Amino acid sequence: HFWLLLGIYLAALLGNGLISTAVACDHRLHTPMYFFLLNLALLDLGCISTTLPKAMANALWHTRHISYAGCAAQVFFFLFFLSAEYSLLTIMSYDRYVAICKPLHYGTLLSSRACATMAAAAWGTGALYALLHTANTFSLPLCQGNAVDQFFCEIPQILKLLCSKSYLREIGLIVLSVLAMFGCFVFIVVSYVQIFRAVLRMPSEQGRHKAFSMCLPHLAVLSLLVSTGFFAYLKPPSISSPFLDLTVALLYSVVPPTLNPVIYSMRNKELRHTLNKVLQYALFQLQ
């Protein structure tokens, strides 16, 4: 398992690192869409770096040990990066909506200051959510041992170890979280309904193709994260099994950070062009 995890981790580091470098270095990519993409790449780097290095160390030393403080830190940072990413994806749907449905107001509604404020709000929301969840979870007593049956400290697995009376408080917090996330999801769906209506009314086929190229990667990333995340946290205990839990955890914690750079660069000529220049420059420096 160590070499598989190492390969995935290096691929995620390379992909997200290249996108961060490309957006930071190319002045033509200093637009709201790429600014949010830079933030997404940084969140993906943080998310996968929270779980995989410890999992690799455990696989290498054939142990599953993690300290109580280490587990709490892992839960905090994982929830921080994941919830901030979901908030950012919601903001990115608004960015796509304004770009396609209100192009004349794009510069006003998504000025540099507005973009920085929205990105800061996404990071701040993630920090607040992670703090509430972590403080609540680790203030509850454990009655079912202290062995988490997962490759990282995951909330659904920790819930299985809690005393039954304490369990309800954490479940209540999860339900409130799901309602908030569902509100964001409704906002995203409404945005995309408006976007697709506007795209289908475009007279130019080239314009429609460009609009779909801008929206489909975001929709693919969002669908993967939301479907697997909701399933992991809301699936009934009756269908839970070690293999299913592991598969779902991998799908929402490891796959999105690894695939996001590929999904966003596949249909984006500007980003691909800049990435090629960055790679050529790196290879030239190595020679």
Steps between C-alpha positions, in 0.01 A plus 500: 500500500789737569610532136142549378439776757836659417416502127160662563652757737778598259248530213281730712801710607624530142160583348393756759851643527516555123159672495599726793828591328334559162231730641748690719758551223287579192345848513241395238355261760455773761120493466229406755452149356870414528532674837235263637669209322827590675318493835345163408845356418638622836203347686549171313867497597407556863221240494708216360803593713286460811418134438747327268841566665387339828331216308826442307704497821261249656512281187881511498534407867202259499320683779174693537607707800414870528503707818182655641633851430612391152154361426335825617738706285433278199121532543528880536718557194314250282161658582653847458633433149198296388233746617700798369522321164124446491444870583747596226325277245175681588671834436642367172147417381406865569808608300386285205144636531613864488746432213233343279171658611620852597823554300464882497501508882785248540770758575281669763355195675830311498756772560834414659373608840176298466694189395742533793208547742315194365813283513572615857138419592542146361819442703343658809184288470716187475696596813185573703326180390808288574546660842136437602500141376838408649433662838160327524624157388804485727312628804283185494596181690603183316332173602591266212880495519742732320575325169375689192424259215623729220826624346445841664298644789160533336195637684261211408754249635556701821122514552497120525726525806287754688263418785140473377368799701781727381450386143181707457673836551748433221224365273309825557803702390541281191131553409542880530814476285316299236219758492753781447674299226164423342430876491829551312408211270162660417681829423737313266215317324302823449816670366558221251138494387536870414840437338375219274193701402726789397742269317226330299374843385844593360488531119867407451609137528851616591355706787303202628809278481707755696229535765472122545881474518495749788217330691530125450832453690358684802182292483699174480718591802198610701293189419779265607562680830134545594375151407779311680511737801124485558503122463788463750329706769135405443507133400302274737711280734325189362690526167834585662794266440880548525545479121212739422614749768856494362382543139274795583769665717751473215247640253431820692833558677763386248348487150377864469835663600679268256260536206409871533815622316437250218130591469567875493793487258343255250249747352691825563737608221639802689589290803648220286712752310636651822563155652700403189712815538557428872604138424730609215666757728545240776652249257732769360621582853572131566714459188 
